[in-house]
Amino acid sequence: MVYLDHAATTPVPRAVADEMYAVLTERFGNPSSQYPMGLEMKKQVEAWRAIVAKALGCQTGELYFTSCGTEGDAWAITAGCWQNRRVGKHIVTTAVEHSAVLESCRWMEKQGWEVTYVAPEPATGRISAEAVLDAVRPDTALVSCMLVNNELGCVYPITEIAKGLAAKNPQTLLHTDAVQGFMKVPFTPKSLGADFVTISAHKIGGPKGIGALYIGQRVRNPRPLLPGGGQESGLRSGTEATAQIAGFAKAVELRQAFLKEHPHHLEEIRDYAREKLAQLPDVQLIGQGDAPHILSIAMVGWPSQNIVNDLGSQGICISAGSACHKGKPSHVVASLKLPKKTAGSVIRLSFGPETTTADIDACAAALARHHDTRMPML
Ligand code: PLP
């Protein structure tokens, strides 16, 4: 199998699974229990939290485990709006966010909030800090802008947005969905100037079902996501997912070790793929694509879903954008305002530590075959 869909999810290395297995079967204590196995687990959860917090570049007290990136996004949006409900009932986000953010914003709209969806620049997918800041008003409670776009690989100017907000509307809180940015592009919550940062384990070799939300000091008395037994400093109750948390921390450690040894691996693979695929007939590069692990292309005229199905049947896993619904381009691709033929042909390749140039060669050969043997769109 050739797996080129690391932005969708990643394989869990053996060492991560082994760590999780030991926690599930031998060190299974509940961190709230008062006997040694529980007390030990409580300490251990804090040690794992410290590993993830250090990799993110924040204090352990600022990092809350969640069940996934989607949960972190939903929590950040509701908590940001709650804290600033007296500032106003306006949210600024972008039209290219993951549905975890978009649907949370739509839910706020149902509760009477107004949301401005900033459109990206046509074709490139870029979003400037000015475009976001222009949408900010005195009653803007929250700005939510992703760090790395999951379909295009565009990196958005969060630091500039934060600086602009501080000058224009210092009370407005800033959330960034960094699910595709964590351990891919260098940043810390402080360097971004964000009040909320969402991350998720399964994009970096951790298990599915665990993520984290950074909540910064400006968020006084954050609104609890799950009231209950008081876990996660009383903000997100529910018995800690110890095995998942263990796997998250182990994945972070492994990824750090990999990055230390191979700091440019992803960029090298992306650049190799970009060059190789650009040589194929009718292939066009899509989006600005600064993130090291995501490459978006179109084989103009050849429907993306057919490509994904054809390559999939040969064991080559790529994606047609995260949300290619019933043959229609995803909301991200649609926002680029590409010609119809191009928009219907966009595919995404995404890479991880395991990806080799041989994987790219195999994919390029399969794409060339697809081009030569399948019918283009009418
Ligand atoms: N945000 C972005 C940018 C993503 O790419 C994803 C997952 O694809 C999510 C949020 C949701 O993360 P999770 O799958 O952990 O809920």
Residues whose N, C-alpha, C, O or C-beta is under 5 A from the ligand:
A	BS01	PLP	A7 A8 C68 G69 T70 H98 A100 V148 N150 D177 V179 Q180 S200
